Amino acid sequence: MKHRLIPALLAGCLAATPMMARASEAPTRVRVDMRGLDLGTPADVKTAERRIARAVKMACRSDVEHLSPRARRIAKQCRETTRDLAMRTLQGRQLQQLAAQ
């Protein structure tokens, strides 16, 4: 029984490895509340940027001091990718508000 279990566990781990690698490559998404903000004013844009920064910090690891170099790279990439995606969305919302005026 033990001898059959070990190859089965090994096969399961090997089969799951590519799925875990792909899952870590998926971009992290954050949801930020922009209701009540007029993205045509600089003050509200700054407020939106602060909210995005806070959401990114919560979504991606920011306690990198004790992480391995690889984990630090992954956390940094998560923060950069998530922030870039959120900022592009913010810019799209700004254009929508400008077009609606």
Steps between C-alpha positions, in 0.01 A plus 500: 500500500776746593685430177194585290431819691841660445491484116141627506598799717801569282288488183246732659768751597656492155162550335418794727831682449417658160160612630660671800754672275224633275293613798787711632537669160137617496479871574368597839192717482389757754167672540515866601196712582496809278145607577472861594828596337516759224800378303516836327641661814861447607404444865262216415755344263753497787237342725439230236876439467534461879211255505663301219835495682331378818310226314815385319689486828229281650473274192873442446760421762673807633687336789791394279787538748492137606411348160730316264632691197256312273205580727609866509504509119155344485362747757654794315361378170158457660504856632619648171259305282201557726577870536544545124170325430319710760653824370394416144148440628513833686608679183213337312257623765646849473441498124144376552427783743651756264297368208180513706546870577 
